[in-house]
């Protein structure tokens, strides 16, 4: 059971990360802002996603 739950959570995290990166790239923010947000999402996986959902470019 432990492996299955971890696998599902990992898959959900991967989907959310890809979704965030696609939304960041498609936003109207400047190039520097996009690069910083993508780096934040990739380098701080959970915290970066939470910060992006709360404060990211719309």
C-alpha positions in Angstrom: 0.0 0.0 0.0 2.8 2.4 0.8 4.3 2.1 -2.7 1.0 2.7 -4.4 0.1 5.8 -2.4 3.6 7.2 -3.0 3.3 6.5 -6.7 0.0 8.2 -7.0 1.2 11.3 -5.0 4.3 11.4 -7.2 2.2 11.3 -10.3 -0.1 14.1 -9.0 2.9 16.2 -8.2 4.4 15.6 -11.7 1.1 16.6 -13.3 0.8 19.8 -11.2 4.5 20.7 -12.0 3.9 20.3 -15.7 0.7 22.3 -15.5 2.4 25.1 -13.6 5.3 25.3 -16.1 2.9 25.4 -19.1 0.9 28.2 -17.4 4.0 30.1 -16.6 5.4 29.9 -20.1 2.0 31.0 -21.5 1.6 33.9 -19.2 2.1 37.5 -20.2 4.9 38.1 -17.6 8.3 39.1 -18.6 11.0 36.6 -19.5 12.9 37.1 -16.3 9.8 36.5 -14.2 9.1 33.3 -16.1 12.6 32.0 -15.6 12.5 32.8 -11.9 9.1 31.1 -11.4 10.1 28.0 -13.4 13.4 27.8 -11.3 11.4 28.2 -8.1 8.9 25.5 -9.1 11.7 23.1 -10.1 14.1 23.7 -7.3 11.6 23.8 -4.4 9.0 21.3 -5.6 6.2 21.5 -3.1 6.9 25.0 -1.7 7.5 26.3 -5.2 4.1 25.0 -6.4 2.3 26.5 -3.4 4.0 29.9 -3.8 3.1 29.8 -7.6 -0.5 29.0 -6.9 -0.7 31.9 -4.4 1.5 34.6 -5.9 2.3 33.5 -9.5 1.7 35.5 -12.6 -1.9 35.3 -13.7 
